Amino acid sequence: MFYEIEKGNSNLKVNPFKSCNVPRAISWISTKSVDGKDNLAPYSQFQNLSFDPPYVMVAINQTPEGKRKDTTINIEETGEFVYNMVSTDLGEKMNITANGVPYGTDEFELANLEKAPSTLVKPMRVAASPVQMECVYVQTIRLPGNGAGTVDILIGKVVGIHIKDEFITVDGKIDIPKIRPLARLGYLDYTTVDTSFTMDLYDGRSAYAQGMSGTPETPFK
Ligand SMILES: Cc1cc2nc3c(=O)[nH]c(=O)nc-3n(C[C@H](O)[C@H](O)[C@H](O)COP(=O)(O)O)c2cc1C
């Protein structure tokens, strides 16, 4: 089948777009307001942009009335945020923090989540999350939306990474199947990443290959 977005003529009962690029890991973004209130919300339109330096981005819709979401306000006003990985066992709590509650409401408290202080930035981390990245804000790209609001792409630079020791293998890798990250499949559907396999690169000796695999010659790249 084929359909044109502008004509909306897919003949499907539900919009397939969000299922066309999956699975999308859910990032839990924690921020602090200028007056010190904690905020936490899930975002699946999140991605690495590069690894050297490590830039990340999150795409946050404005409301139809053109208002920025709390996460956008806090990041733009304070210049800091934290990415918290969502493991499947944290899914229900993640869902609670997606509620559109008034600005200044602490979603850590709403979902009964313990906070952990960060090392280099002010926003708190989700203590139960297996991996967190402390980030400093770089810039926003505002794309035209369908209505009053824009789509705000916020870019941050990762300045520090926390990994729970219990999820580091003897080979020094993050044990993803053990963490069981939660990911979106579009609609209201989710999946759990609980298996992995390795595929060697065609040219395993190039600098590119070392960059892909993070070998000792090019650590963390
Ligand atoms: C799994 C999941 C993924 C989401 N991803 C996004 C997203 O990528 N962009 C977005 O604007 N909203 C997304 N949302 C909705 C926001 O989490 C929701 O609007 C939330 O209330 C925003 O909170 P805030 O105002 O505290 O930032 C997502 C919700 C869920 C449950």
The ligand as an SDF file (V2000), in Angstrom:
LIG
                    3D

 31 33  0  0  0  0  0  0  0  0999 V2000
    6.2930    6.4720   26.0370 C   0  0  0  0  0  0  0  0  0  0  0  0
    6.0430    7.9440   25.8150 C   0  0  0  0  0  0  0  0  0  0  0  0
    6.8260    8.6420   24.9090 C   0  0  0  0  0  0  0  0  0  0  0  0
    6.6000   10.0100   24.6820 C   0  0  0  0  0  0  0  0  0  0  0  0
    7.3840   10.6670   23.7730 N   0  0  0  0  0  0  0  0  0  0  0  0
    7.1720   11.9890   23.5250 C   0  0  0  0  0  0  0  0  0  0  0  0
    7.9770   12.6770   22.5760 C   0  0  0  0  0  0  0  0  0  0  0  0
    8.9030   12.1260   21.9760 O   0  0  0  0  0  0  0  0  0  0  0  0
    7.7150   14.0080   22.3560 N   0  0  0  0  0  0  0  0  0  0  0  0
    6.7140   14.6730   23.0300 C   0  0  0  0  0  0  0  0  0  0  0  0
    6.5280   15.8780   22.8090 O   0  0  0  0  0  0  0  0  0  0  0  0
    5.9420   14.0270   23.9640 N   0  0  0  0  0  0  0  0  0  0  0  0
    6.1550   12.7200   24.2270 C   0  0  0  0  0  0  0  0  0  0  0  0
    5.3890   12.0670   25.1700 N   0  0  0  0  0  0  0  0  0  0  0  0
    4.3890   12.8370   25.9500 C   0  0  0  0  0  0  0  0  0  0  0  0
    5.0380   13.5710   27.1560 C   0  0  0  0  0  0  0  0  0  0  0  0
    5.6880   12.6530   28.0150 O   0  0  0  0  0  0  0  0  0  0  0  0
    3.9210   14.3070   27.9490 C   0  0  0  0  0  0  0  0  0  0  0  0
    3.3870   15.3490   27.1260 O   0  0  0  0  0  0  0  0  0  0  0  0
    4.3910   14.8790   29.2720 C   0  0  0  0  0  0  0  0  0  0  0  0
    3.2740   15.3550   30.0020 O   0  0  0  0  0  0  0  0  0  0  0  0
    5.3700   16.0280   29.1290 C   0  0  0  0  0  0  0  0  0  0  0  0
    5.7800   16.4080   30.4180 O   0  0  0  0  0  0  0  0  0  0  0  0
    6.4910   17.7870   30.7490 P   0  0  0  0  0  0  0  0  0  0  0  0
    5.4950   18.9060   30.4300 O   0  0  0  0  0  0  0  0  0  0  0  0
    6.7460   17.6830   32.2370 O   0  0  0  0  0  0  0  0  0  0  0  0
    7.7360   17.8840   29.9440 O   0  0  0  0  0  0  0  0  0  0  0  0
    5.5760   10.7070   25.3950 C   0  0  0  0  0  0  0  0  0  0  0  0
    4.7810    9.9810   26.3190 C   0  0  0  0  0  0  0  0  0  0  0  0
    5.0050    8.6140   26.5160 C   0  0  0  0  0  0  0  0  0  0  0  0
    4.1480    7.8520   27.5030 C   0  0  0  0  0  0  0  0  0  0  0  0
  1  2  1  0
  2  3  1  0
  2 30  2  0
  3  4  2  0
  4  5  1  0
  4 28  1  0
  5  6  2  0
  6  7  1  0
  6 13  1  0
  7  8  2  0
  7  9  1  0
  9 10  1  0
 10 11  2  0
 10 12  1  0
 12 13  2  0
 13 14  1  0
 14 15  1  0
 14 28  1  0
 15 16  1  0
 16 17  1  0
 16 18  1  0
 18 19  1  0
 18 20  1  0
 20 21  1  0
 20 22  1  0
 22 23  1  0
 23 24  1  0
 24 25  2  0
 24 26  1  0
 24 27  1  0
 28 29  2  0
 29 30  1  0
 30 31  1  0
M  END
$$$$
